[in-house]
Amino acid sequence: MNLVSGNLLWTSVNPIPHQYAYLTEDIECDVVIVGAGITGAACAYYFTEAGIQTVLVDKNIVGYGATSASTSLLQYEVDYDLHQLQGMIGMDNGVKSFKLCEQAVYEIEKIVNRLEDKCDFERKECFYYTTDKAQVKTMKKEYGLRKEYGFDVEFLEKRAARERFSFPVEAGIYSGFGAGQIDPYRFANALIAHSVKKGARVFENTEIINMQNQGPGITLTTHNHKKISAKKVVIATGFEAQKHIKENILQLSRTFTLATKPAQKFEGWHRTCLIRDNNTPYVYLRTTGDGRIIIGGEDIPIGGKNSNMAKVHDVDGVLEEKYTMLTNKLQAFFPGIPNIEIEFKFNGLFGESKDGLPYIGEYADLPNCYFSLGYGSNGILYSVLGGRLLRDLYFGHAAPELELFRFGR
């Protein structure tokens, strides 16, 4: 499958900060992490901070997989509303998932303050809304639940929304806290650079072709027949991790994104908050530190791994159709923003679990293996949660949150 394609924003505006060698000898460590995107980088950060001897490997270049196409809206809310999660996993667990994501936003802020690169992180407010009159009652119900469980929310009816936004809104939930935005490529690289200073070893262009359990440990073999012996392995390879799992754990879509040249003003966009509608698929918007607008959505289910959408290439007519739709929507959202000019068009695979939550923890059929699979719109927040939870699990402390993210749920 073609993971990402197009003119990618993050890897275009950022230079490669460091190139890592490929593995050329047999080595040993406590933990080897497979996958050097944001998920693997977060795991490396937590493990090395705890003094665990860590090796991080990737078959490609650090951050050039799904991380390079992430739009990186950091929001406490997950892909499903609280009232929907109530029927899926129960209200207590639904609230817990929202709270964990909120805590992860603040945890990222703390981490960034320890890094040399601040990664364009910024706390943001966020707006979740509907344009469907028939959904107003449901939106108000969702607002009531969030308010009841302590989230900092405000309900905006049509008239109140018109005072803040230039696009049509029937009703929405405006959140004052629990959200942020970041440059995911810089964040992944900064986490890894910090981990290297703590003793981590990193190898790019090092593909793992085999894993074999050997007593209390596990041995990984690379494409050039080198071996890594470890006590535990963390699988942080995103969609590719499906090959290790017998159950069907996610549905794949292709999502589309545009990024503009820097804008001078943002008329009709209250506090440049994060924006997401409640459509299926939904459209989302954010800004960047240098004033760009990012808009994404228009997802298409890919079908099988051999479908046209799975292997799509940059000259495909469907891609241009989706980019045109997003361009038109952006202009309709903000007619008061002058001279909006699209600079980057790209797309990537997006995976969603049945409840919008990640898979973090152990899998019964693979001893000595941990998984951190941040499926869903909150992949970066799930990556931070995964790093923390797996670090604790390594030391024998299985946090109760792992039950929420377990396989077989």
N, C-alpha and C positions, 0 to 999 in steps of 0.2 A: 504494500500500500504506500501511497505517496503521502507522507506525514504532513508536510507543509509545502506550499508553493507560492510564487509571486514575489513581489518586491517587498521584502520584510523590513518593517520599521526599525526594530531594535538592533539588528545586526548591521543595518545600513548606517545608522547615526552613531553607533558605538564602535570603536576599534576593538580588535581582539586584545585584551589586556595581557594575556600570557599564553604561550604555547607550551603544552606538556608533552613529554616524550611518550612513546609507546613502550610497553613492557618487553624487556629483552632478557629477563632471567627469572628463575623460580624464586618466589618470596613467601614469607609467612607474615601473618598479622592476627589481630584479635577479630576484626570485622572487615569484610570486604563489601563495598557498596557497588552495585551494578546499575549504572545510569547516572550521568553527571549533568542532568538538567536541574531545575530548581528543587525537585524532590530529593534527589541524591545529595545535592549541595546542602540542603537543610539537615539531612541525616548526618552528613559529615561534620557539620558545625556542632551539633549536639553531642555526637560521640567523642569528637576530639576535645571539646570543652570538658568532658568528663574523664579525660585521660585514657581513653580507649585507643589502642593502636589501630589505626584505620587506613584502609586503602580504598580509593575511589577510581573506578574504571568506566570508560565509555567507548563504544565502538566507533563513535564519530568525534566531533569537536565539542568541547564543553559548551553547553547552552545552545547548541545549534539544532536541537530537536524541537519538540512541542513548545519548549520555553520561548523559543524565538518568535512564535506566533501568538503567545499569550497576550491578552489585552489587560490583564492584571487589575481588574476591579476587585478590591478587597472589601467584601460586604458580610455583615453578620448573618444576613438572610441567605438561605440555601435555595436550591432550585424549586423547592416546594414550600407553600405557605404553611403556617402553623396548623391551620384547620385541616389542611390536606395531610400533613404528617401525623395528625391525631389518629386518622384512620389507618395509617401505614405502620407506625411504630409506637403510637401512644403519645399523649400530650407531654408527659414528663420527659420522654426522650426527645421529642421535637423541640421543646424549650431548651433542653440540654445541648442539642446540636447548634441552635442559634447562639447560645451563651458561649460555647466553645469557640465558635467562629469569631465572636466579638472579642473574646480574650486573645485570640490569635492575632488580631489586628494590632492590639496593644503590645503583644509580645514581639511582633515584627518591628514596631517602633523602637522598643528597647534594644533589640539586636542591631538595628541599623545604627543606633547611637554608639555601638561598640566597634563598628566597622570603619575603615578608612574612607570608603565611598558611601555616601548617604543615599545613593541609588534612586534619587529623585522621589523619595518617599514623602508623602504628604497625607495627613489626616483629612478626611472629607466628610461632608454630610451626604445623604443619599435620598433619592426620591423614587418611589415605586408606585406606579399609577395605572389607570385603565382609561381607555377611550370609549368603552362600551357602557351605555346607561344601565344595561341589565346586570352589570357587574358591580355597581355602586354599593348595593347592600352587602355583597360578599366582601368587598374591600373594607367596608366599615366594620364588619365582623372580624376581619383579620386585624384591623387596627385595635379593636377592643381587646383581643387576645394579647397582642404585643404590649399594650399599655398595662394590662393586668399583670403580666409577668416581668414588668420592670424595665422595658425598653423605652428609650427616650424618643417618643414618636408624637407626631402631630397629624391630625386628619385634615386634609385639604379638600373641600368641596370645589365645584367647578369655578365659582366666582373667586375664591381665595387663590386657587391655582393660577388663574388668569393674571393675577397681580405679580406673579413670580416667573411665569413661563410663557413663551410665545407660541407654544404648540397646544393643540386641543387636549384637554383633560376633563374627564367626568368626575373623577375622584382619585385621591392618592394618599399614600402614607409618606410623610416626610420625617426622616430620622436624623437627629442632631448628632448622634455619636455612633461608634461601631463600624466605621468604614474608613477606607484609605485607598491610595493608589501608589504604584511603584513601577520602576523600570525592571522587568523580570530578568533580563539578560545581565544587567549590571549587578542585580541582587545575587544571582547564582554565582557569578564570578567573584564577587566580594566575599560571599560565604566560603567559597573554596579557598581563596587567598588567605583568609583568616585561619581556616583549618590547616593549611600547609604550614603556617607559622606555629601552629600547635603540634605539628609532627605528622600530619596526614601525608600520604604519598598518592599522587594523582597520575593516571595514565590515560591519555587519549588514544584514539585509533587502535584500541585494544578490545577486540570482540571476544566475548565468552561463548564457547561452543559446547561446553559440557560442564555439568556439576555432578559430583559424586560424594555421597556421604561416606565418611570413614570414621567409624566409632563416634567419639564425642565431637568431631569436627567435620569439615567439608572441604573438598578440593575442587577448585575451578580450573579449567583448561582453556587457554586462549587459542585464537586462530593460528598463531605461530608456535603452538605446542609448549608454551610456558605455563607453569602451574602456580596458583595462589592457594596456599593452605591457610585456613581460618577456622575460628571457633563458630562463627556465624556469618551468613551472607544476607544482605538486605537487597531485595529486588525492588528497584525504583525505576523501572523501564516503561512505566505508563501502559499504553495499549499493547505493547509487545509482551507484557507479562501474562496476557491471556493464555499463551501457549503452555504455561505451567499449571493452569487451573482447569479442573474438569467441569465445573459449573459455569453457566452463562452469567457473567457478572456485569456486563455493560452493553449498552446500545451505542453505536457509533454514528455520528453525523459529520458533515463537513460544514464548518462555519466560516463566514466571510467578514473581512475587516477592511476599513479604509482609514487612512490617517492623512490629515491635511497639512499644508504648510502652516507655520505659526500665524495665528490670528491676533489682531490688535485689541479687539474688545469682544465681549460676550453678551451682547444685548439679548434679553429674553431667556437668560440662563442663570437662575438664582444661585449665587455663590459658586458657580461652576461645580455644582454637586454631581455625584454619580447619578445616572438616570437609567431606569429599566422599566419597561412596560410589562404587562401580565399576559401578553399574547403567547401563543405557542406556534412557532418559536418566537422568543422575545427579541427586542432590539435594545441595545445598551449603548451608552455614551459616557465618555470621560474626556478630560483634558490631560495635557502633559505639562511638565515644568516650564518648557519653552513655548507653551501656548498653542500646541497642536490640538486638534479635535480628533478623537478616535470614535468611530461608530462601527458596531458589529452586529451580526445576526444573520437572518435569512437562511438558517440552517437547512440542509438537505440530508435526510437519512441516506447512508451510503449503500445499504443493502449488503451483499456479500463482499468478501475481501477482494474478489476479482471483478467487481462492478466498475463501470466507467467512473463513478464518483469516488471510488476507492483509489483509482489510479489516475485521477484527473491531472492534466498538464496545463501549463500557463496559457495556451492558446485556445482552450476549450470555450465554446460559445456560451455555455451555461455560466461560466465564471463572469464573463463580461456583463451578462444579463443581471447577475446578482450585484455586481459592483455598481451598475447603473441604478438599480433599485435603491441601494443604500445612499448613493449620491443624491438622488431625488428626495429621499426621506430627510437627509441632513439639511438640505436647502429649505424644505418645508418646515422642519423643526425651528430653524433660526433665520427667518427672513431678514432680521435686523443686523446679522453679522455680515459685514461687507466682504466681497472678494474671497469667498471660500474657494480654495484651490486644493484639489486632491493631489497628494504627492506619492502616497504608498497604497498599493492594493495587494492584499495577500489573503490566504486562506489556510486552514489547517483542520485536522481531524479533532473532533470533540467527543469525548466519551462520557456517558451518564449512566449511573447505576439506577436501579429501580426506585430508590428512595432519595437520590441526590446526595448520598453520603459516600465517603471513601471506604476503601478496604485497607485496614491497618492491623498488622499482627501476624500470627502464625497460621499456617495452612497444614492440616493434619497429614496430608500425603507427602509433605516435603520437610523432613526433620532438619533442624539447624537453619531453617530459612525464615526470615522475616519479610513481610511485604509492606510497602508504603505506596499505595495506589490512590492518588488524589483525583478520582473521577468526579466530574461535576464542575459547576461554574466557580467553585471556591478552591480550585486546585492548589493555589499558593498557600492559602490558610491551612488546608489539609496537609500540605507538606510540612509546615511548621508543627502542627499537631503530631504528625507521624514521627518526626525526628525526636520530639520529646517523649512520646509514649514508647517508642522502640528503645530509646536509651534506658528508660526505666525498666522495660521488660528484660533487657540484657542483664541488668543487675538483680533480676529476680523479683521485681515489683510490678506485677501485672495490674495496671490501673483499671478501675471499673469502666472507663470510657471504651476500652478495647471491646467490650461486649457490644457496644453500639456499632462498632465498625468491623465486626467479625465476618469471616466467610460463612456461608450457609445460613445467613439470617433471613 
